[in-house]
Amino acid sequence: MKFDNIEIQRSCHSSFKIKCDKIIYIDPFKIQDNEKADLILITHEHFDHLSIEDIKKIIDDKTIIVATNDCVSKLNKFSNIVKIANPGVKLEILGIKIEAVPAYNINKFRAPNLPFHPKEDNKVGYIMEIDGKRIYHTGDTDIIPEMKNIKDIDIILIPVSGTYVMTPEEAAKAIEIIKPKIAIPMHYGEIVGSINDADKFKELAKTRVEII
């Protein structure tokens, strides 16, 4: 999908490639790609978001990685610069403004009182500002109170599969809170969820939805 001079490609699941004058990958997973990254953003340590196998395909000696603390031990095998981005951290890298925002579960549990993504684990989503456009990759999350403070989003990349993240219905409610110009559903078609979840979200969301 093209948005002005920004191109957004979804590989699968929650994995995206953003092309502007830089090449940015978010949570590369099962990608069929070898274009080298200027910047890689990792939302948390789960295997479907932090894939060393996929990072190896796209990394070179100039690639900068931004990731949460829980990723560091796995990323130590690379000699690249790793910037830590726990919730609230703001960075500017290669002219791109990056803000790490909370991502966690409120009503998705692996066991009683044990969320799949606990708030205290400091997993994140990322808001990137590229050429004045704000792109928000939510990470693995439910609707959370912090979303009320997120403004002026041009494009949101939002999970819709349920089980570990928002359902299509919940994602549509999140859209009403955040009010992005465009929404791109993610976190389906691999591991959990299907295109039906993306279609349902498109039917419910009160904004322009692009399924890519």
Backbone as numpy.savetxt, mean C-alpha at the origin, in Angstrom:
# Nx Ny Nz CAx CAy CAz Cx Cy Cz
-2.88 2.41 -15.38 -3.72 3.59 -15.38 -2.84 4.84 -15.38
-3.20 5.80 -16.24 -2.46 7.06 -16.29 -3.24 8.14 -15.55
-2.53 8.92 -14.75 -3.11 10.07 -14.06 -2.12 11.21 -14.23
-2.45 12.12 -15.15 -1.49 13.13 -15.57 -0.22 12.44 -16.05
0.94 12.76 -15.45 2.18 12.13 -15.90 2.61 10.97 -15.00
1.66 10.45 -14.23 1.93 9.32 -13.34 1.23 8.08 -13.88
1.98 6.99 -13.99 1.40 5.71 -14.42 1.38 4.75 -13.25
0.23 4.14 -13.01 0.08 3.19 -11.90 -0.27 1.83 -12.46
0.54 0.82 -12.11 0.31 -0.55 -12.54 0.14 -1.42 -11.30
-0.86 -2.29 -11.30 -1.01 -3.26 -10.22 -0.49 -4.60 -10.71
0.43 -5.19 -9.94 0.97 -6.50 -10.30 -0.01 -7.59 -9.89
-0.23 -7.71 -8.60 -1.22 -8.60 -8.04 -1.35 -8.24 -6.56
-2.39 -8.75 -5.95 -2.56 -8.58 -4.50 -2.49 -7.08 -4.14
-1.51 -6.66 -3.34 -1.36 -5.26 -2.95 -0.11 -4.63 -3.54
0.38 -5.24 -4.60 1.65 -4.85 -5.20 1.42 -3.88 -6.36
2.12 -2.74 -6.32 1.97 -1.72 -7.34 3.34 -1.21 -7.81
3.34 -0.77 -9.06 4.47 -0.06 -9.63 3.98 1.31 -10.07
4.65 2.35 -9.61 4.29 3.71 -9.97 5.46 4.31 -10.76
5.13 4.79 -11.95 6.15 5.36 -12.83 5.87 6.84 -13.03
6.87 7.64 -12.70 6.84 9.07 -13.03 8.22 9.34 -13.61
8.96 10.28 -13.06 10.36 10.36 -13.47 11.21 9.41 -12.65
10.59 8.72 -11.71 11.23 7.68 -10.90 10.40 6.41 -11.02
10.99 5.29 -10.63 10.29 4.01 -10.59 10.11 3.61 -9.13
8.85 3.49 -8.71 8.52 3.19 -7.32 7.72 1.89 -7.28
8.12 0.98 -6.42 7.34 -0.23 -6.18 6.82 -0.19 -4.73
5.59 -0.65 -4.57 5.01 -0.79 -3.23 4.68 -2.26 -3.02
5.20 -2.84 -1.95 4.94 -4.23 -1.59 5.07 -5.18 -2.79
6.21 -5.18 -3.49 6.35 -6.05 -4.66 6.19 -7.53 -4.29
5.29 -8.22 -5.00 4.96 -9.60 -4.67 4.49 -10.31 -5.94
5.16 -11.40 -6.27 4.85 -12.19 -7.46 4.81 -11.33 -8.71
5.79 -10.45 -8.83 5.81 -9.55 -9.97 6.52 -10.20 -11.17
6.06 -9.85 -12.35 6.70 -10.28 -13.59 7.43 -9.05 -14.15
8.46 -8.65 -13.49 9.09 -7.37 -13.79 10.56 -7.42 -13.41
11.36 -6.66 -14.11 12.76 -6.52 -13.70 13.26 -5.10 -13.93
12.34 -4.15 -14.12 12.74 -2.75 -14.24 13.23 -2.28 -12.87
14.41 -1.73 -12.82 15.03 -1.43 -11.54 14.33 -0.27 -10.82
14.22 -0.42 -9.52 13.51 0.54 -8.68 14.43 1.66 -8.22
13.90 2.87 -8.25 14.55 3.96 -7.53 14.18 3.89 -6.05
12.94 3.45 -5.81 12.40 3.47 -4.45 11.46 2.28 -4.27
11.60 1.58 -3.15 10.69 0.48 -2.78 10.09 0.81 -1.42
8.77 0.74 -1.32 8.07 0.96 -0.07 7.46 -0.36 0.40
7.71 -0.71 1.66 7.18 -1.94 2.24 6.30 -1.56 3.44
5.05 -2.04 3.41 4.10 -1.64 4.47 4.26 -2.44 5.76
4.68 -3.72 5.65 4.90 -4.54 6.85 5.56 -5.85 6.45
5.82 -6.69 7.43 6.73 -7.82 7.24 6.06 -9.08 6.68
4.76 -9.15 6.56 4.11 -10.37 6.09 4.61 -10.76 4.69
4.68 -12.06 4.43 5.37 -12.55 3.22 4.78 -12.02 1.92
3.49 -11.68 1.94 2.84 -11.19 0.73 3.03 -9.68 0.54
3.83 -9.08 1.40 4.15 -7.66 1.30 5.66 -7.43 1.30
6.35 -8.22 2.10 7.81 -8.19 2.11 8.30 -9.50 1.49
8.58 -9.47 0.20 9.04 -10.64 -0.54 10.47 -10.39 -1.00
11.41 -11.04 -0.34 12.82 -10.88 -0.70 13.06 -11.33 -2.14
12.40 -12.41 -2.55 12.54 -12.92 -3.91 12.17 -11.84 -4.94
11.11 -11.10 -4.68 10.68 -10.07 -5.62 11.55 -8.83 -5.55
11.99 -8.48 -4.35 12.88 -7.33 -4.23 14.17 -7.57 -5.02
14.67 -8.80 -5.01 15.89 -9.12 -5.75 15.74 -8.85 -7.26
14.53 -8.97 -7.78 14.29 -8.76 -9.21 14.45 -7.30 -9.61
14.23 -6.39 -8.67 14.09 -4.97 -9.04 15.09 -4.05 -8.35
15.93 -4.61 -7.49 16.84 -3.77 -6.73 18.17 -3.63 -7.47
18.78 -2.46 -7.36 20.18 -2.30 -7.74 20.87 -1.47 -6.65
22.12 -1.09 -6.89 22.86 -0.46 -5.80 22.37 0.94 -5.47
21.52 1.52 -6.32 21.01 2.86 -6.05 19.61 2.85 -5.43
18.98 1.71 -5.35 17.62 1.63 -4.84 17.57 1.97 -3.35
16.62 2.81 -2.98 16.37 3.14 -1.58 15.11 2.40 -1.14
15.17 1.82 0.04 14.03 1.07 0.59 13.47 1.83 1.79
12.15 1.94 1.84 11.47 2.48 3.01 10.61 1.36 3.59
10.76 1.09 4.88 10.06 -0.04 5.47 9.89 0.17 6.97
9.03 -0.63 7.56 8.79 -0.58 9.00 9.86 -1.37 9.75
9.93 -1.13 11.04 10.95 -1.79 11.88 10.89 -3.30 11.77
9.69 -3.86 11.62 9.56 -5.32 11.60 10.13 -5.95 10.33
10.52 -5.12 9.38 11.12 -5.62 8.13 12.64 -5.63 8.16
13.24 -4.92 9.08 14.67 -4.63 9.02 15.53 -5.89 9.01
15.22 -6.86 9.84 16.07 -8.05 9.93 16.13 -8.80 8.59
15.03 -8.82 7.84 15.02 -9.49 6.55 15.73 -8.66 5.48
15.69 -7.35 5.62 16.28 -6.47 4.62 17.78 -6.28 4.81
18.31 -6.77 5.94 19.74 -6.61 6.23 20.63 -7.31 5.21
20.06 -8.26 4.46 20.85 -8.97 3.45 21.22 -8.06 2.28
20.54 -6.92 2.16 20.87 -5.94 1.12 21.75 -4.84 1.71
22.63 -4.33 0.90 23.51 -3.25 1.36 22.89 -1.87 1.13
21.69 -1.85 0.60 21.04 -0.57 0.25 20.64 0.22 1.49
20.43 1.51 1.27 19.90 2.38 2.33 18.48 1.94 2.65
18.20 1.73 3.94 16.85 1.42 4.40 16.40 2.51 5.35
15.33 3.20 5.00 14.76 4.24 5.85 13.60 3.63 6.64
13.58 3.86 7.93 12.53 3.32 8.78 11.34 4.28 8.80
10.15 3.74 8.58 8.96 4.59 8.51 7.84 3.97 9.32
7.88 4.19 10.61 6.77 3.82 11.46 5.70 4.90 11.41
4.49 4.66 11.91 3.41 5.64 11.80 3.83 7.03 12.27
3.51 8.04 11.45 3.83 9.42 11.79 5.11 9.94 11.17
5.94 9.05 10.67 7.20 9.46 10.06 6.94 10.13 8.72
7.64 11.25 8.47 7.57 11.95 7.19 8.97 12.02 6.60
9.07 11.70 5.33 10.35 11.67 4.64 10.23 12.40 3.31
11.35 12.84 2.79 11.41 13.27 1.40 12.59 12.57 0.76
12.31 11.76 -0.26 13.32 10.94 -0.91 13.19 11.12 -2.41
14.28 11.50 -3.05 14.30 11.67 -4.50 13.22 12.62 -4.98
12.93 13.62 -4.16 11.93 14.61 -4.51 10.50 14.18 -4.24
10.31 13.01 -3.66 8.98 12.47 -3.36 8.72 12.58 -1.86
7.63 13.24 -1.51 7.25 13.34 -0.10 6.49 12.08 0.29
6.87 11.51 1.42 6.29 10.26 1.89 5.89 10.42 3.35
4.65 10.05 3.65 4.19 10.03 5.04 3.70 8.63 5.37
4.22 8.05 6.44 3.75 6.75 6.91 2.58 6.96 7.86
1.48 6.26 7.60 0.27 6.41 8.41 -0.13 5.05 8.97
-0.86 5.02 10.07 -1.20 3.74 10.70 -2.02 2.83 9.79
-1.82 1.53 9.96 -2.61 0.50 9.28 -2.77 -0.65 10.25
-4.00 -0.95 10.62 -4.22 -2.01 11.60 -5.67 -2.49 11.56
-5.91 -3.61 12.23 -7.25 -4.19 12.30 -8.00 -3.76 13.54
-9.29 -3.59 13.34 -10.21 -3.34 14.45 -11.15 -4.52 14.65
-11.51 -5.19 13.55 -12.51 -6.27 13.67 -12.15 -7.52 12.87
-10.87 -7.72 12.61 -10.41 -8.94 11.94 -9.40 -9.63 12.86
-9.74 -10.85 13.31 -8.96 -11.50 14.36 -8.49 -12.89 13.95
-7.24 -13.23 14.30 -6.73 -14.58 14.10 -7.12 -15.49 15.27
-7.39 -14.87 16.43 -7.84 -15.54 17.64 -8.53 -14.48 18.50
-9.29 -14.86 19.52 -9.96 -13.84 20.33 -8.99 -12.77 20.84
-9.33 -11.51 20.55 -8.54 -10.35 20.99 -7.14 -10.28 20.36
-6.92 -11.02 19.28 -5.63 -10.99 18.61 -5.84 -10.66 17.13
-5.76 -9.38 16.77 -5.97 -8.99 15.37 -4.86 -9.53 14.46
-5.19 -9.69 13.19 -4.17 -10.08 12.22 -3.08 -9.01 12.12
-3.49 -7.75 12.22 -2.56 -6.62 12.15 -2.81 -5.72 13.37
-2.16 -6.01 14.49 -2.39 -5.22 15.71 -1.85 -3.80 15.59
-2.54 -2.88 16.19 -2.10 -1.48 16.14 -0.70 -1.31 16.70
-0.39 -2.03 17.76 0.90 -1.85 18.43 2.07 -2.38 17.59
1.80 -3.09 16.52 2.88 -3.57 15.65 3.44 -2.48 14.74
2.73 -1.36 14.66 3.21 -0.21 13.87 3.38 -0.51 12.38
2.47 -1.31 11.85 2.43 -1.48 10.40 1.87 -0.19 9.79
2.11 0.03 8.50 1.76 1.33 7.94 1.10 1.23 6.57
0.50 2.34 6.19 0.21 2.68 4.81 1.10 3.87 4.47
1.11 4.25 3.20 1.94 5.38 2.78 1.13 6.38 1.97
1.33 7.65 2.28 0.84 8.73 1.44 2.05 9.32 0.73
2.03 9.26 -0.60 3.12 9.81 -1.41 2.63 11.04 -2.14
3.45 12.05 -2.18 3.14 13.22 -2.99 4.12 13.27 -4.15
3.59 13.11 -5.36 4.39 13.05 -6.57 3.87 14.11 -7.53
4.71 15.07 -7.86 4.30 16.14 -8.78 2.99 16.79 -8.34
2.84 16.97 -7.04 1.66 17.63 -6.50 0.44 16.74 -6.35
0.54 15.45 -6.75 -0.56 14.51 -6.63 -0.34 13.61 -5.42
-1.39 13.37 -4.67 -1.29 12.58 -3.43 -1.90 11.19 -3.64
-1.05 10.18 -3.45 -1.45 8.78 -3.63 -1.33 8.09 -2.28
-2.41 7.42 -1.87 -2.47 6.78 -0.55 -2.63 5.27 -0.72
-1.58 4.53 -0.39 -1.64 3.06 -0.31 -1.93 2.76 1.16
-3.09 2.20 1.42 -3.55 2.08 2.82 -2.80 1.02 3.61
-2.11 0.08 2.92 -1.58 -1.07 3.64 -2.72 -1.99 4.04
-2.43 -2.96 4.90 -3.45 -3.90 5.37 -4.16 -3.30 6.58
-5.40 -2.91 6.39 -6.08 -2.15 7.43 -7.59 -2.32 7.37
-8.22 -2.01 8.47 -9.66 -1.78 8.53 -9.90 -0.27 8.44
-11.15 0.13 8.52 -11.45 1.55 8.72 -10.95 1.90 10.13
-10.11 2.91 10.21 -9.54 3.29 11.51 -9.77 4.78 11.74
-9.81 5.22 13.00 -10.10 6.62 13.30 -9.15 7.60 12.63
-7.90 7.20 12.44 -6.90 8.10 11.85 -7.26 8.51 10.42
-8.13 7.76 9.78 -8.51 8.11 8.40 -9.24 9.44 8.31
-9.86 9.85 9.40 -10.57 11.14 9.39 -9.62 12.31 9.19
-8.34 12.10 9.48 -7.35 13.18 9.35 -6.62 13.16 8.01
-6.98 12.23 7.15 -6.30 12.11 5.85 -7.11 12.88 4.81
-6.49 13.88 4.22 -7.19 14.81 3.34 -6.52 14.88 1.97
-7.28 15.41 1.01 -6.75 15.80 -0.30 -6.05 14.66 -1.02
-6.67 13.48 -1.01 -6.10 12.33 -1.69 -6.63 12.27 -3.13
-5.71 12.19 -4.06 -6.10 12.05 -5.46 -6.43 10.61 -5.80
-5.57 9.69 -5.38 -5.77 8.26 -5.67 -5.55 7.45 -4.41
-6.51 6.58 -4.10 -6.34 5.67 -2.97 -6.25 4.24 -3.50
-5.32 3.47 -2.96 -5.16 2.05 -3.25 -5.66 1.33 -2.00
-6.78 0.64 -2.12 -7.52 0.23 -0.93 -7.92 -1.25 -0.98
-7.72 -2.00 0.11 -8.04 -3.43 0.11 -9.55 -3.68 0.19
-9.98 -4.79 -0.45 -11.42 -5.06 -0.53 -11.78 -6.53 -0.28
-10.82 -7.36 0.09 -11.06 -8.80 0.11 -11.71 -9.33 1.38
-11.73 -8.52 2.44 -12.18 -9.04 3.72 -11.16 -9.99 4.33
-11.57 -10.75 5.33 -10.75 -11.72 6.08 -9.65 -11.04 6.89
-8.66 -10.44 6.21 -7.54 -9.78 6.89 -7.63 -8.26 6.81
-8.49 -7.77 5.96 -8.57 -6.34 5.65 -10.05 -5.98 5.45
-10.31 -4.77 4.97 -11.68 -4.32 4.74 -12.41 -5.19 3.72
-13.69 -5.36 3.95 -14.59 -5.94 2.95 -14.92 -4.86 1.91
-15.54 -5.24 0.79 -15.97 -4.20 -0.16 -16.87 -3.15 0.47
-17.75 -3.59 1.34 -18.67 -2.65 2.00 -17.92 -1.69 2.92
-16.96 -2.23 3.66 -16.17 -1.38 4.56 -15.28 -0.43 3.76
-14.70 -0.92 2.68 -13.86 -0.06 1.85 -14.68 1.10 1.27
-15.92 0.81 0.88 -16.79 1.88 0.36 -17.07 2.93 1.43
-17.22 2.49 2.68 -17.41 3.45 3.78 -16.15 4.28 4.02
-14.99 3.65 3.88 -13.73 4.38 4.03 -13.62 5.47 2.96
-14.11 5.18 1.77 -14.09 6.17 0.69 -14.91 7.41 1.09
-16.02 7.19 1.77 -16.85 8.31 2.20 -16.12 9.18 3.22
-15.24 8.58 3.99 -14.46 9.34 4.99 -13.33 10.11 4.31
-12.59 9.44 3.45 -11.36 10.01 2.88 -11.64 10.88 1.65
-12.66 10.51 0.89 -13.08 11.28 -0.29 -11.97 11.46 -1.34
-11.38 10.37 -1.79 -10.39 10.48 -2.87 -11.07 10.75 -4.20
-10.30 11.23 -5.15 -10.84 11.44 -6.50 -11.01 10.10 -7.23
-10.07 9.20 -7.02 -10.07 7.90 -7.69 -9.72 6.83 -6.67
-10.38 5.68 -6.77 -10.06 4.54 -5.90 -9.68 3.34 -6.76
-8.61 2.67 -6.36 -8.17 1.44 -7.03 -8.21 0.31 -6.00
-9.07 -0.69 -6.19 -9.13 -1.79 -5.22 -7.90 -2.69 -5.32
-7.54 -3.30 -4.19 -6.38 -4.18 -4.13 -6.64 -5.27 -3.10
-5.63 -6.11 -2.87 -5.69 -7.22 -1.89 -6.80 -8.20 -2.25
-6.76 -8.65 -3.51 -7.67 -9.70 -3.96 -7.01 -10.44 -5.12
-7.54 -11.64 -5.40 -7.04 -12.41 -6.53 -5.81 -13.25 -6.24
-5.27 -13.11 -5.06 -4.08 -13.87 -4.64 -4.19 -14.03 -3.13
-4.18 -15.24 -2.64 -4.28 -15.56 -1.20 -5.72 -15.49 -0.73
-6.38 -14.35 -0.95 -7.76 -14.19 -0.49 -8.47 -13.20 -1.40
-9.78 -13.38 -1.56 -10.56 -12.43 -2.35 -10.49 -12.70 -3.84
-11.41 -12.08 -4.59 -11.49 -12.28 -6.03 -11.91 -10.99 -6.72
-11.96 -11.05 -8.05 -12.41 -9.89 -8.81 -13.83 -9.50 -8.43
-14.61 -10.44 -7.92 -15.97 -10.11 -7.48 -15.96 -9.08 -6.36
-14.94 -9.15 -5.50 -14.83 -8.16 -4.42 -14.54 -6.78 -4.99
-13.68 -6.72 -6.00 -13.38 -5.44 -6.64 -14.63 -4.89 -7.33
-15.37 -5.76 -8.01 -16.59 -5.33 -8.69 -17.63 -4.82 -7.70
-17.76 -5.52 -6.57 -18.72 -5.10 -5.55 -18.34 -3.74 -4.99
-17.06 -3.55 -4.74 -16.58 -2.25 -4.26 -16.90 -1.14 -5.27
-16.66 -1.41 -6.53 -16.94 -0.41 -7.57 -18.41 -0.04 -7.58
-19.26 -1.01 -7.35 -20.70 -0.78 -7.32 -21.11 0.11 -6.14
-20.39 -0.02 -5.02 -20.77 0.67 -3.78 -20.08 2.01 -3.57
-18.87 2.15 -4.07 -18.06 3.32 -3.73 -18.58 4.58 -4.41
-18.61 5.65 -3.64 -19.11 6.92 -4.16 -17.95 7.79 -4.65
-17.23 7.23 -5.59 -16.16 7.94 -6.29 -15.84 7.17 -7.55
-14.97 7.70 -8.37 -14.51 6.97 -9.56 -13.65 5.80 -9.13
-13.95 4.61 -9.63 -13.18 3.41 -9.31 -12.56 2.86 -10.57
-11.26 2.58 -10.49 -10.53 1.95 -11.60 -10.02 0.59 -11.13
-10.48 -0.47 -11.78 -9.99 -1.83 -11.48 -8.86 -2.12 -12.46
-7.65 -2.28 -11.94 -6.49 -2.47 -12.81 -5.74 -3.75 -12.43
